[in-house]
Amino acid sequence: MAAEGQAQTGGQTAGEYIVHHLQHLQNHKQTSIVDFTVFNLDSIFWSITLGILGAFLLWKAARTATSGVPGRFQAAVEWLVEMVDNQAKGIIHNAQSRKLVAPLALTLFVWIFLMNAMDLLPVDLLPWLAGLVGIHYMRVVPTADLSITMAMSLSVLIVCLVYNVKIKGLGGWAHELVSAPFGDKWFLYPVNFAMQIIEFVAKTVSHGMRLFGNMYAGELIFMLIALMGGAFAWNATGIGLAIGHIIAGTAWSIFHILIITLQAFIFMMLALIYIGQAHDAH
């Protein structure tokens, strides 16, 4: 959420302003640390909307592609497809698997990039528009919601498990679970199995947490920068804060373009690596 939109605190303290902006639109109030009956409706809405937008852009690029000199949009999409395909070829050597995995990686990159890019919108723009229709809470960066990033990492885990069974067979994968990494000795089976489970859990949790942590931190920084603009007053301190708001907001927005792109690329690459590991025998 870019700091260009000044924070309209409406008499709120800085802490109250940030707490309000970090509150999701939910189907009901969360009553415990873990509550699977709570749905963050804003995250669901924006993630689905941006997923449809990403699919539409890729469809449009394929539909309007020409064999002649490509336009800028077609050239950008072709470069992106080639980049993802090259990464997939370097990690997954099974050509049959790449027919599914490469498009999956491309979809992940485009989808996550679009969700991350919502962070560049003015802080109060969409929440203010939502308030006009009676919606008082609205977070618009789905990847700053742990439930969304963990759902994506769990989806990657499911794909990995499917390929483990498909490539190695159910018996072969079950044997690998108890024989790697410390050797095929019966007394090591419990240790090997525990290590395999820990590896799957650690990869899945870190995969989702990495994206969430970076985007959540970026969202908080934009809110702090917005507060500088919201503190504007006709005095030396207020004018200084307004100038700092513009400078800091511009600098962080430019830097954040790199972050949102890098985080989408890292999530995509880790997905490729984890799926590629499912093809390798220990």
C-alpha positions, 0 to 999 in steps of 0.5 A: 500500500503506497504511502502516497495516500495520506492516513486519515486517522479520524482522531485515532492514535497511531496504534489504533490506526495500525490495529484497525488496518491490520484487522481482516473482514471476517465471517465472525470474530476469532476466539482462539489462536487456531480457529478454522471456522474463521474466514478472512473474506477480504483475503479470499475475495482479493486472491480469487479476483487477482487469480482471475485477472492473472489467468485473463492476462495470460489467456489474452496474451495467448489469444492475441499472439502473432508470429510477427514482431510482438508488441510489448505485452506479448514480448513480456509474456513470452519472456516470462514463459521462457524464463519459467520454462528454462527454470523448470527444465533445469530442475525437473528433467522429466519432460512429462512432469514439466507439462504440468509443473511449468504452467503451475510455476508460471501461474504461481509467479503471476498470481503471487506477483499480482497479490504482492503488487496490491501493496503499492496501492495507497494505504487508505484508498480501498478501505475508504471505498469499502467504508462507503458501502458499510465495510469497515475492515478491508485488507487488500494484500492477500500474501500478507495473510498467513492463511493464504500463504500457508494454503499455497505452500500446503498446495505445493506439498500436496503436489509433491506427495502426488509426484512422490507416489507417481514417480516412485510408486507407493511402495517405493516412496514408503520404503524411502520414508523409512530408509533415508537419510541414514540408511536401510537398517531396520533399527533406523526406520523410526529415526528416518521416518521422523526426519522425513516428516520433519523435513516435509513440515519444515519445508512447508512452513518455511515456504509459506512463512517466508512470503508472509513475513516479507509482505506483512513487514512491507505492509507495516512500513507503508502504514508507518509512512502513511502516518507521517503524511497523516500527521501533517500540520502547518508548522515546521514539524508537520511540514517536515513530516509531510516532506519525509512522507513523500520521500520515504513513500517514493523510495520505499515504493520503488524498492518494494517493486523489487521485493514483490517481484523477488518474493514471487520468484522465490516462492515459484523457485522453491515450489519447483525445487520441492517438486523436483526433489519428489522426482529424485530417489534417495 
